[in-house]
Amino acid sequence: MTILLTVIGIALFAVGLLFSIAWHELGHLSTAKLFGIRVPQYMVGFGPTLFSRRKGETEYGIKAIPMGGYIRMIGMFPPGDDGKLEARSTSPWRGMIEDARTAAYEELQPGDERRLFYTRKPWKRVIVMFAGPFMNLVLAVAIFMGVAMTFGFATQTTEVAGVQKCVIAQSEERDTCAADDPVSPAHAAGLKEGDKIVAFDGAPVHDWDTLSSRIRDTIGPASITVERDGRQQVLEATLLENLVAKKDADGEVVSGEFVKAGYLGFAAKTEILPLTFTESFDRMGDMMENGVEAVVAIPSKVPDLWNAAFNDGERKDDSPVGVVGAARISGEVLNLDVPAQNIVATFLMLLAGFNLSLFLFNMLPLLPLDGGHIAGALWESVRRQVARVFRRPDPGPFDVAKLMPVAYVVAGIFICFTLLVLVADIVNPVKIS
């Protein structure tokens, strides 16, 4: 059964991956057609074609390797300086440029002169290239918001899950009381498991973040109002100073760092609770911020990835994960011993994270990514605006094809990084608990 569930999980992820790619390319396709650009091909995947069908002027198909997709637009690059679409050079770098330019004009037909990509205004080209990543962002937000507002996330509440009997610095790796450890304020005050704290020192509290903040800010006497057996009771406690986990500005625990603060001594109960629209939107913002930080931090992760792949090093939880690793995680998700709705929510969040990564990665201003073409169109717009202001001749379209040697270098780096992640995902995968 374990193997079957793993295979089903991987298959479901593959379906989600293909849909995400097709959804991305649909953004490019729809806007390109909207602006009158001829699109001869819309393909999901790379390699040999498994299935294709022509509808109108576009061939739609699925290829064997589900590692991406593309649409082919006529005239991605302008003609060379000599006005010709084809030329040859003995220089390998110049050859790359000319090959890219020639490929952009394959299947050129009579009447296509007014349907070329490069002839569209820069803002239209920006829309066409941005539409693909934007579709992934829309899908990520829709999935995340849907899960957050219907299923919810694990949230600490003001209900007491357990009471510590003594005060132990959280930096110490022990949970057994020593003879000289002082009695915890919560235990001394008579706080019990199942109590729901509704007020702290006379001020109402409705969530864990507020209660935790007030506890940390208090050293000395404080009243605690609890609901117990349907009735409210007021307990008197004297909070002590203790070494507790440090929290950042968002209220998240900073791993390995501790501060001195007020201490009551109980564990908050965790429940899965749906979020409001505002809470979901804020959480989505945090997810995007974390995603941006993760993309920026990718170069710094390479040494750890190398050690995990080839030196039997530790594979950290925040290590980059590729398609294979994500598929393995999907297989593990279906084997979790949790309710079915938890499995569905976890799988959907994995798909949302994948789409957010596609958006952020494709927005990097580097060729051959969508962000590189967007940067080229924006630069062309700036050049033309400057020429207009200073009454200079129109410089014409910016020739992105001249950057193809750089694009090949960038693509080579991406391929090497992808292979490194692939090896790490196979020999030392990230696992979920």
N, C-alpha and C positions, 0 to 999 in steps of 0.2 A: 504493500500500500504506500509506503514511504517513497519508493522509486516512482510509482505511478503519479503521486501527488507532485513530486518534483518535476516530472516531465510535463504535467499539466500546467504547473506554474511557469515553467520556461516557455511553453507554447503560448500561454496567455500574454506573457511579456512580449514575445515576438509579434503577436497580433497588435498589441498596443504600440510597439515600436513602428511597425509598418503604417499603422493609422497616423501616428504622429508625423512621420515623414511625408505621407501623402497629404496630410493637412497642411504641413509647411509649404510643400510645393504648390498646393492649391492656391495659397496666398499669392505666390508669384504668378501663377497661370492666370488667375482671374483679373488681377490688376493689369497684367501685360495685355490681355485681350481687351480690357476696358479702354486702354490707351492706343489700341489699334496696332500693336506689335504682333508680328506673325510668330507663332510658336509651333514648330513642326513636331516637337516631342515633349511628352510628359511621362517621366519614368520614375518608378519607386524601386530603389535598389541599384546595384551595379552588376557588371558582368553579363553573362549570356541572358537573353530574353526568354522568360518562361511563358509569357502570355502578352499579347498586344492586340489592340483593335484601333483602327483609324475611324475617327468621327470628325467629319468636316476636314479641316486642314491640319489637324493634330492627331498624332499617334499616341495612344494611351497604353501603358504597359507595366508589367512587373518583371524585375530581373532577379537573378539567382541569389545575389549577395545583399541581404537587407542591412547594409551599413550606411545608407544615405539615399539620396535621390536627386533628381535634377529636372529642370525644363530647359529646352534648347530654344533660345530666341535668336532670330536672324539679326545680324549686325550688332553684336555686343560691343565691338570695337570699331572705331572709325578707320577709313582707309589710311595707308601710309602717307608720308610727306609727298610722295610722287603721285598720289591719287589712285594708285593701283591697289587692288585687293590681294594680289599674289605677287610675291617676289622671292628670290632666294639669295642667301648670303653664306659665305664661308665661315663667318663668325658664329659660334654655337649660341651665344647670347642673342644675337640678332636673329638667328634661326628660330629660337623660342618665340620671339615676338611675332615673326612672320607666320609661324605655324598657328599661333593663337588667332591672328588676324584672319588667316585663311579659313580656319574652322568656324569662325563667326559668320562666314558668308556661304557656308555649305547649303546647298538646296536653294540658292537664291533664284527667284522666279521673276518673270516680268511683272512689274507693278509693285515689287517689294521695296523699291527705292524710297517710298514714302512710309514704309512699315518697319524700318530699321530701329533697333533699340537706341543706338547712339544719337539718332536724330530727334529723339524726344527731349523736351525741356528737362533740365536737371531735377526739378522738383518731382516730375513724373517718374524719372528713373529712381529717385530716392524712394518713392512710394512703392514701386515695383520690387525693389530689393529689400525694403523694410517689411513688406507684407508677409514674407515667409516667416522670419523670426517672430513677427507680431502674432501670427496665428498660433505659434507655440506658446507665446505668453498668454494669449486669450485662453487656450486650453488649460494651461497650468493654473491660471487664476480661477477658472470655472470649476475645475476638479477640486482645488484646495478649498474654495469657498463652500462648495457643496458638501464636502466631507466635514468641514469645520462647523457648519450651521445645522447639519442633520445628525451626524454621528458625534462629533466633538473630539476633544483631546483629553489626555490624562491631566487632571487639574487638582492641585492641592486645595482642600477646603478648610473651613474652620472647625470641622469635627475632629475630635481627639481619637487617634488610632492606637495610641499607647503612651504611657507615662514613664519617663526615666526616673529611676529611684535615686540617682545621685548625679552630681555635676562632674562630667568628664570633658576635658578640653577636646574639641573635635579634631585637633591635630594629632591626638593620640590614637593609635590603632588598637583600641580595646573597647569592649562594651561591658566588662565586668567591673563592678564597683570595688574599690580598694577600701581598707578600713578607715583611712583618713580622708576619703572623699566626702564633701558636704552633701547633705540631703538636697535633692532638687527642689526648687521652689514650687513646682507643679505638684510633686508628691506631698510636700508639706502642707500645701493648701487644700488637698483633698480632691484634686482633679482626677476624673476617672475616664476610662475608655468609653466612647460613645457620647460623651458630653459634647455639645455644640456651643462654641463660644460665640456669643452674639454681641458682646460689648467688652471693651477693655478700658478700665479706669474711667468708666462712665460714658465713653464715646462708642457709638454703634460701629460694628465691623461686619462687613458682608463678604469679604474675600480674604484669602490667605495672604496676599501681598501686603494689604493694609495692616492686618494683624501682625505679621512678621516684622514689618517696619516699626510698629509701635512697641513691640517687645524689645527689639534691638535698641531702641532709643531710651528705654527705661531701665534704671538701676535703682532698686529700692522698693518701697511699698506700692502696690497697685491692686485695684479691685478687678475681678474677672467675673463677668456675668455669663452663666451657662444655662442652656436648656437641658434638663435631665428629667426623663420620664414625663415629658409634656409640661413641665413647670420650670420657671426660671429661678435660679439660685445665684447668690452673689458670694464668691469666694475671695478671701483676702490672701494675697501672696506677697512675698518680698523677693523681688528679682535680684539675682546675683550677676556679677560681671564674669564672663567666660570667654574663652577663645573659640570663636565660631567661624564658619566658612564665610569668606568675603563674597559679596554680591556686586555685580556691575550696575550700571545705570538702568538697565532693563530688568533688574531684579533676578538675573541669572547667576548661579553660583560660579565663581571663578575657581577652577580646579587648582588645588595645591596652595591656595592663599588663604590666610586667616586673619581676622581682626578681633579686637576686644569689643564686646557689646553686651547688652542686657540679655539674660538667659532665663527662660521659664522651665524648660525641660519636658517637652512632650513631642510626639510625632503627629503630624497632620495626616488625616485620611486623604487618600487619593481616589478620585472618581473620574470617570469619563463623562464630561459634560459638554453639551453643544454650546457654541459661542454665538454671541449676537453678531449682527452684520458688522458693527464697528469693531468689535473684538477680532473678528475674522479678518477684516481688512488690515488692522494693525499687525496681526500675526503674519499675514501675507507679506506685509512690508518688511518685517523682520526676516522672513524667509528669503526675500529678494536681496536684502542687505547681506545676509550670510552667503548667498550665492555669489554676489559680486566679490566679496572677500575671498571666497574659495577660488574663483577664477584668477584673481590677482596673485594668490598664494601658490598657484600651480608650480612655478619654477622652483620654489623652496621645498616642494614635496618630492622632487626627483631623487635626491639622495636616499630618502627613506624608502621610496619605491624600489630603487635599485637594490638596497640591502634586503628588502622583503622578498624580492624576486630571485636574487642570486646568492645572498649571504645568510639566508635563514633568519633575517631580522624580523622584528615585530611589525605586523601590518596594523597600523593605527586606525582607529575608528573613522578619522576624518581624511583618510587616504583617498585619492581619486579612484573612481571605479569606472570601468568601461562597460561596453554592452554585455560582454560575457559575464562580468562580475554582477551586473544588475540582473541578468537572467538567472544566475545562481541564487541570488537573494530572493528573487520571485519564487523559485522552487522551494526555498526554505520557508518562505512566508506561508505557503499552503500546508506546511507540516507543523506549524505552530499549534500548541495545545491551548488554543484560545477560542472564544466564540466566533462563529462564522462572520458576524458583522465586523469584528476586529480584523479578520483576515482581509475582507473586502476593502476596509478603510486603509489598511497598511499598503495593500497592492495599489490602490488608487493614489495614495500619497507618493509611492515610488514612481508612478507614471507622471504625476505632477512635477516631481523633482527633476525627472528626465527632460520634460518639456521646458522647464525653466532653464536648465543647463543648455539646451539647444538654443534658446533665445540669447542667453548671455554670451555663449561661445561664438555664435554667428554674428554678434554685434561688434566683435573685435575689429578695429579698423585695419585689417590686414587682408590682402588678397591671398588665396582665392575665396575667402569668406564673403558673405553678403556685406558685412561692414566695410570691407575694402572697396567694394563697388560704390557703396554709399559715400565713403570718404572722397572717392574720385569725382562723383557727381557734385558734391558740395564744393570741392576745390575748383571745379570748372565754373560753378556759379559765382564764386568769389572772384575768380580771374575776370569773368565777363563784367561783373559789377564794377570792379576797379577800372577796367578799360573804359567802361561807359562814363564813369565819373571824370576820368582824366582825358576823355575824348580821344582815346586811342583806338586803333583798329580792333575789331572783334578777334580775340585769339583763337576762336573756334573751339570745338569739343576737346576736352582733355583726353589724351590717348592713354587709356589705362593699359593697353597692350604693352606699352614700354616698361611696365612694372612686372611683366610676366616672369623675368628671371628671379626677381625678389619673391614672387608668388611660388615659384618652384622651390626656393630655399625654405620658405615658410611651410609649404606642404611637406617637404622632407622632414622638417622638425616635428610637425604634427604626426607624421607617420611613425617616426621613431618613438615619440612619446606614447602613441597608441599601442605600439608593439610592446613597449615596456609595461604599460598597464595590463595588456593582455596576458603577458607572462606572469605578472604578479597575481592577476585574478585566477589563473590556473593553479599555480604552485602554492600560493599563500593568500587565499581569498579573504575578503572582509566577510564576517559572519554576523548574523543577528542573534539576539537572545530572546 
